[in-house]
Amino acid sequence: MSTRPPEEPGTAAGSAGPDAGSVAGPDPGVPDDVAAKPRWRRDATIFLSGQTVTLFGSMLVQYAIMWHLTLETKSGSVMALASVFGFLPQAIVSIFGGVWADRLDRKRLIMAADGTIAVTTLALAILMLAGTDHLWLFYGTLAIRSIGAGIQLPAVSALIPQLVPTSKLMRVNGLNGTIQSAMMLVAPAAAAAVYANFSIVAIFFVDVTTAAIGIGLLVVLSVPRIVRRDVDGPLPGYFDDLVGGVRYVGRHPFIRWVLLLFGVVFLLVAAPSYLTPLLIVRTFGEEVWKLTANELAFSIGMTLGGALIAAWGGLRNRILMMLGSVFVFGGLTAALGLAPNLWVFLALMFGIGLFVPLFSTPSFTVLQETVEPERQGRVFGFVGLVMAVSMPLGMAVFGPLADLYSVEVLMIAAGVLLIAAAAVALLVPAGRRTMLAAGDLSRREGRRPGR
């Protein structure tokens, strides 16, 4: 595992920043990284509050547009194009957005992306009020929102370690995951209520309002400046930074290992999970409440999993936690194909949702702990690329196969492949080195005072 202990000065989340000088004196009962960021609770609360408000509005719009296109066109081709415009731009932009996150002020970058999305949504609302609702307007809006997501993901992921001490990253990331999962429960109901009682335009105005609130909260946030220690002299050109990020990921076996594992999990868990409604309809019946229960079981599991991480903090050995979760994913996914009745199926979906944060939170945290602050934007740009590409790619494979084979067979196959992938990830040289290094680091952390 090619990494330094996160608490060393100058490592990923350990940059002291301007706030470090405000500490009156060392407190032997407080870890150094916490003492260096005395306002981290306030800063994290402001930041996560702004992101929550913005996320709520964004999810309302996402649901509303998909429902509107479905109801107005009833066309599978339209929905397929909407998915392309909603995912492909993010995949393309994530790499470039990561470079911006390392070159520019991350807070302002997030604000600019939020503002651009809000202006685009406002323009669509005004055009619809004027009687214009061409399909290309919706496609364009989805594309711009997707571009914004490609810019925001690397910046948000790299900004959190600037605000939060290294030793608190797992809990804060867990809390952030809990909030996102809770939005998956609240947003559809809120979108349905507004859409049914008012119109899609009303939802657009809600999104503009939430974006304004989120930007306002970011304005009052003080973020320490990142010093580029990876360059001597003038800042290199944009494409030099882009090439440098690609080379860094290519030469860093641990980061390559994490990204590959992330991609495999998204391919073999996220994509097949989109086929669970089809499995329910084919096997357990077409009642709407059964489909709703499926979504609720998964979302409630994710919410509780995130809350568990936020309260517990997870294992000190992040890698063991990640790989253990993948083995559990494999077993639960295969079991979905063997479920004897709906209630067992729903319990398994709950279990998969519960373990999603137990995989994703340590995955993000270990990258934040490992990667130097001035390179985190570019690394998380690759994470965004993996996330944006894996799911559509998986659906392109599993979707057609679902018309040739039963979904149960596909679930069993995906589960077996996941278990095999986790075993390979553990046994390859990079995996063995990573496990040994993570074990040594967790033992050193356990012996430190204040832990």
C-alpha positions in Angstrom: 0.0 0.0 0.0 1.9 3.1 -1.2 0.8 5.5 1.4 2.0 7.4 4.4 0.2 7.6 7.8 -2.5 10.2 7.3 -1.5 12.1 10.4 1.9 13.0 9.1 2.2 16.7 8.2 1.4 17.3 4.6 -0.5 14.2 3.8 -4.0 14.0 2.4 -6.2 15.3 5.1 -3.5 16.5 7.4 -2.9 19.9 5.9 -3.2 22.3 8.7 -4.2 25.4 6.7 -4.8 28.8 8.2 -6.8 27.5 11.1 -3.8 25.7 12.6 -2.4 28.9 14.1 -5.5 29.5 16.1 -4.9 26.6 18.4 -3.8 28.0 21.8 -1.7 25.1 22.8 -1.4 21.3 22.4 -3.9 19.3 24.4 -2.5 15.8 25.1 -6.1 14.4 25.0 -6.8 15.7 21.5 -5.2 14.2 18.3 -3.0 16.6 16.4 -5.3 16.5 13.3 -8.3 17.6 15.4 -6.3 20.3 17.2 -5.2 21.7 13.8 -8.9 22.1 12.7 -10.7 23.4 15.8 -13.8 24.6 13.8 -14.2 21.4 11.9 -17.6 20.5 13.4 -19.0 24.0 12.4 -17.5 23.9 8.9 -18.6 20.3 8.2 -22.1 21.1 9.4 -22.4 24.2 7.1 -20.9 22.3 4.2 -23.1 19.2 4.5 -26.2 21.3 5.1 -25.6 23.2 1.9 -25.0 20.0 0.0 -28.1 18.4 1.5 -30.4 21.3 0.4 -28.9 21.3 -3.1 -29.1 17.5 -3.4 -32.8 17.6 -2.4 -33.6 20.1 -5.2 -31.5 18.2 -7.7 -33.2 14.9 -6.9 -36.7 16.5 -7.3 -35.8 17.6 -10.8 -34.3 14.3 -11.7 -37.4 12.4 -10.8 -39.7 15.0 -12.3 -38.0 15.0 -15.7 -38.0 11.3 -15.9 -41.7 11.1 -14.9 -42.6 13.9 -17.3 -40.9 12.2 -20.2 -42.4 8.9 -19.4 -46.0 10.3 -19.1 -45.8 12.6 -22.1 -44.0 10.3 -24.6 -44.4 6.7 -23.3 -41.4 6.0 -25.5 -38.6 3.6 -24.5 -36.3 5.4 -27.0 -36.9 8.7 -25.3 -36.1 7.3 -21.9 -32.9 5.6 -23.3 -31.7 9.0 -24.8 -32.6 10.7 -21.5 -30.3 8.2 -19.7 -27.5 8.8 -22.2 -27.8 12.6 -21.7 -28.0 12.1 -17.9 -24.9 9.9 -17.5 -22.5 10.3 -20.5 -21.5 14.0 -20.0 -20.6 13.3 -16.3 -18.4 10.4 -17.4 -16.6 12.6 -19.9 -16.3 15.7 -17.7 -15.2 14.0 -14.5 -11.6 13.7 -15.5 -11.4 17.4 -16.6 -13.4 18.4 -13.5 -10.8 16.7 -11.4 -8.1 18.9 -12.9 -10.1 22.0 -12.2 -10.6 20.9 -8.6 -6.8 20.8 -8.2 -6.2 24.1 -10.0 -9.0 26.3 -8.8 -10.7 27.2 -5.5 -12.8 24.1 -4.8 -15.5 26.0 -2.9 -16.0 28.5 -5.8 -15.9 25.7 -8.3 -18.8 24.0 -6.5 -20.7 27.3 -6.3 -20.2 27.9 -10.0 -21.5 24.4 -10.9 -24.5 24.8 -8.7 -25.2 28.3 -10.1 -24.9 27.1 -13.7 -27.3 24.2 -13.1 -29.8 26.5 -11.3 -29.7 29.1 -14.2 -30.3 26.3 -16.7 -33.2 24.9 -14.7 -34.7 28.4 -14.4 -34.4 28.9 -18.2 -36.3 25.7 -18.8 -39.0 26.7 -16.4 -39.4 30.1 -18.1 -39.6 28.5 -21.5 -42.2 26.0 -20.4 -44.3 28.8 -18.9 -44.1 30.4 -22.3 -45.4 27.2 -23.9 -42.2 25.7 -25.2 -41.5 22.1 -24.2 -39.4 20.5 -26.9 -37.6 17.3 -26.1 -34.2 18.8 -26.9 -34.7 21.3 -24.0 -35.1 18.4 -21.6 -32.1 16.6 -23.1 -30.0 19.7 -22.9 -31.0 20.3 -19.3 -30.1 16.8 -18.3 -26.7 17.1 -20.1 -25.9 20.4 -18.3 -26.9 18.9 -15.0 -24.7 15.9 -15.7 -21.8 18.1 -16.6 -22.3 19.9 -13.3 -22.2 16.6 -11.5 -18.9 15.7 -13.2 -17.4 19.0 -11.9 -18.9 18.7 -8.4 -18.1 15.2 -7.4 -14.3 15.6 -7.5 -14.4 19.0 -5.9 -16.8 17.9 -3.1 -14.8 14.8 -2.4 -11.5 16.7 -2.3 -13.0 19.6 -0.2 -14.2 17.4 2.7 -10.6 16.5 3.9 -9.8 20.3 3.9 -12.5 20.8 6.5 -12.4 17.6 8.5 -9.6 16.0 10.5 -8.3 12.7 9.2 -9.4 10.8 12.2 -13.0 12.0 11.7 -13.3 11.4 8.0 -14.9 8.0 8.2 -17.7 9.3 10.4 -18.3 12.5 8.4 -18.3 10.5 5.1 -20.8 8.1 6.8 -23.0 11.0 7.8 -22.9 12.3 4.2 -23.9 8.9 2.9 -26.7 8.7 5.4 -28.0 12.1 4.2 -27.9 11.0 0.5 -29.7 7.8 1.3 -32.3 9.6 3.3 -32.9 11.9 0.3 -33.7 8.7 -1.8 -36.6 8.1 0.6 -37.8 11.7 0.9 -37.3 13.2 -2.6 -39.6 10.8 -4.6 -42.5 11.5 -2.2 -41.9 15.2 -2.3 -41.5 15.3 -6.0 -44.7 13.3 -6.5 -46.6 15.6 -4.2 -45.4 18.8 -6.0 -45.8 17.2 -9.4 -49.3 16.0 -8.7 -50.6 19.2 -7.1 -48.8 21.8 -9.1 -46.6 21.1 -12.1 -43.1 20.2 -13.2 -42.4 24.0 -13.4 -43.0 24.3 -9.7 -40.4 21.7 -9.1 -37.9 23.6 -11.2 -38.5 26.7 -9.1 -37.9 24.6 -5.9 -34.6 23.5 -7.3 -33.5 27.1 -8.1 -34.4 28.1 -4.5 -32.5 25.2 -3.0 -29.5 25.9 -5.1 -29.5 29.5 -3.9 -29.7 28.4 -0.3 -26.8 25.9 -0.9 -24.6 28.6 -2.5 -25.4 31.0 0.3 -24.2 28.5 2.9 -21.0 27.9 0.9 -20.3 31.7 0.8 -20.0 31.9 4.6 -17.7 28.8 4.7 -14.0 29.5 5.2 -11.9 26.9 3.4 -8.1 26.7 3.9 -6.0 27.1 0.8 -4.3 24.1 -0.7 -0.6 24.7 -1.4 0.6 22.9 -4.6 3.7 21.0 -3.3 3.7 18.8 -6.4 5.2 21.6 -8.6 8.2 23.9 -8.3 7.8 27.4 -9.7 4.8 28.5 -11.9 1.7 26.5 -12.0 1.8 24.1 -15.0 -0.6 24.2 -17.9 -4.0 22.6 -17.7 -3.1 19.7 -19.9 0.1 19.2 -18.1 -1.9 18.8 -14.9 -4.3 16.4 -16.8 -1.4 14.3 -18.0 0.2 14.4 -14.5 -3.0 13.1 -13.0 -3.2 10.2 -15.4 0.4 9.3 -14.7 -0.1 9.6 -11.0 -3.0 7.1 -11.1 -1.2 4.9 -13.5 1.9 4.7 -11.3 0.1 4.3 -8.0 -0.8 0.6 -7.6 -3.0 1.1 -4.6 -5.1 3.8 -6.3 -5.4 1.6 -9.4 -6.5 -1.3 -7.1 -9.2 0.7 -5.4 -10.5 2.1 -8.7 -10.7 -1.3 -10.3 -12.5 -2.8 -7.2 -14.9 0.1 -7.3 -15.6 -0.4 -10.9 -16.2 -4.2 -10.5 -18.6 -3.6 -7.6 -20.6 -1.0 -9.5 -20.7 -3.3 -12.6 -21.8 -6.4 -10.7 -24.0 -4.9 -7.9 -25.4 -1.5 -9.1 -26.3 -2.7 -12.6 -28.1 -5.9 -11.6 -29.9 -4.1 -8.9 -31.8 -2.2 -11.6 -33.2 -5.5 -12.8 -34.8 -6.3 -9.4 -38.1 -4.7 -10.3 -38.2 -6.9 -13.4 -37.5 -10.0 -11.2 -40.3 -9.0 -8.8 -42.8 -8.5 -11.7 -41.9 -11.8 -13.3 -41.7 -13.9 -10.1 -43.7 -12.3 -7.3 -46.4 -10.3 -9.1 -47.1 -6.9 -10.7 -48.6 -5.1 -7.8 -47.2 -1.6 -7.4 -46.7 -1.9 -3.6 -44.3 -4.7 -4.2 -42.1 -2.5 -6.4 -42.3 0.3 -3.9 -41.4 -2.1 -1.0 -38.3 -3.2 -3.0 -37.1 0.4 -3.3 -37.9 1.2 0.3 -36.0 -1.9 1.6 -32.9 -0.9 -0.3 -33.1 2.8 0.6 -33.8 2.1 4.3 -30.9 -0.3 4.4 -28.5 2.3 2.9 -29.7 5.0 5.3 -29.2 2.7 8.4 -25.8 1.6 7.0 -24.7 5.2 6.7 -25.9 6.0 10.2 -24.0 3.0 11.5 -20.8 4.2 10.0 -21.4 7.8 11.2 -21.9 6.5 14.8 -19.4 3.7 14.9 -16.6 5.0 12.7 -16.0 1.6 11.0 -12.9 -0.6 11.3 -9.5 0.9 11.5 -8.5 -1.4 8.7 -10.4 0.3 5.8 -9.3 -2.3 3.2 -10.5 -5.3 5.3 -13.9 -3.5 5.6 -14.1 -2.9 1.8 -13.2 -6.4 0.8 -15.4 -7.9 3.5 -18.3 -5.9 2.1 -17.7 -7.1 -1.4 -17.8 -10.8 -0.2 -21.1 -10.0 1.5 -22.4 -8.3 -1.6 -21.6 -11.4 -3.6 -23.4 -13.7 -1.2 -26.5 -11.5 -0.9 -26.7 -10.9 -4.7 -26.5 -14.6 -5.4 -29.2 -15.2 -2.7 -31.6 -12.8 -4.5 -31.7 -15.4 -7.3 -32.6 -18.1 -4.8 -35.2 -16.2 -2.7 -38.2 -18.5 -2.1 -40.7 -15.6 -1.5 -41.0 -11.8 -1.6 -40.3 -11.3 2.1 -37.0 -13.1 1.9 -36.2 -11.1 -1.2 -36.9 -7.8 0.5 -34.8 -8.8 3.5 -31.9 -9.5 1.1 -32.4 -6.1 -0.6 -32.3 -4.5 2.8 -29.0 -6.3 3.5 -27.5 -5.1 0.3 -28.5 -1.5 1.0 -27.1 -1.8 4.5 -23.7 -2.8 3.2 -23.4 -0.2 0.5 -22.1 2.5 2.9 -19.9 -0.1 4.5 -18.1 -0.4 1.1 -18.4 3.1 -0.4 -17.5 5.1 2.8 -14.2 3.4 3.5 -13.4 3.5 -0.3 -13.7 7.3 -0.4 -12.1 7.7 3.0 -9.0 5.6 2.2 -8.5 7.7 -0.9 -8.9 10.9 1.0 -6.4 9.6 3.6 -3.9 8.4 1.0 -3.8 10.9 -1.8 -2.0 14.3 -1.4 -4.4 17.2 -1.1 -3.2 18.8 -4.3 -4.0 15.6 -6.3 -7.3 14.6 -4.8 -9.4 16.4 -7.4 -7.8 14.5 -10.2 -8.1 11.1 -8.4 -11.7 11.7 -7.6 -12.3 12.7 -11.2 -11.3 9.1 -12.1 -13.7 7.9 -9.4 -16.5 9.9 -11.0 -15.6 8.4 -14.4 -15.7 4.8 -13.0 -19.1 5.5 -11.4 -20.6 7.1 -14.4 -19.4 4.4 -16.9 -19.8 1.2 -14.9 -23.5 1.4 -14.4 -24.5 2.1 -18.0 -22.0 -0.5 -19.1 -23.4 -3.1 -16.8 -26.9 -2.4 -17.9 -25.8 -2.7 -21.5 -24.7 -6.2 -20.7 -27.3 -7.4 -18.1 -30.3 -5.7 -19.8 -30.2 -7.7 -23.0 -29.3 -10.9 -21.1 -32.4 -10.5 -19.0 -34.5 -11.0 -22.2 -32.6 -14.3 -22.8 -32.3 -15.7 -19.3 -34.1 -15.4 -16.1 -33.1 -12.5 -13.8 -32.6 -15.1 -11.0 -29.8 -16.7 -13.0 -28.2 -13.4 -13.7 -28.3 -12.5 -10.0 -26.6 -15.8 -9.1 -24.0 -15.3 -11.8 -23.3 -11.7 -10.7 -23.0 -12.8 -7.0 -20.5 -15.6 -7.9 -18.5 -13.2 -10.0 -18.4 -10.7 -7.2 -17.0 -13.3 -4.7 -14.4 -14.4 -7.3 -13.5 -10.7 -7.9 -13.0 -10.1 -4.2 -10.8 -13.2 -3.9 -8.7 -12.1 -6.9 -8.4 -8.6 -5.4 -7.2 -10.1 -2.2 -4.7 -12.5 -3.7 -3.0 -10.3 -6.4 0.3 -8.8 -5.3 -1.2 -5.3 -5.0 -4.0 -6.6 -2.8 -1.6 -8.5 -0.5 0.6 -5.5 -0.1 -2.4 -3.3 0.5 -3.8 -5.6 3.2 -0.4 -5.8 5.0 0.1 -2.0 4.9 -3.5 -1.3 6.0 -3.0 -3.8 8.9 0.2 -2.2 10.0 -1.3 1.3 9.8 -4.4 0.3 11.8 -2.2 -1.2 14.5 -0.2 2.0 14.8 -3.3 4.1 15.0 -4.7 1.9 17.7 -1.6 2.5 19.8 -1.7 6.3 19.5 -3.1 8.4 22.4 -6.4 10.2 21.8 -7.8 7.5 19.5 
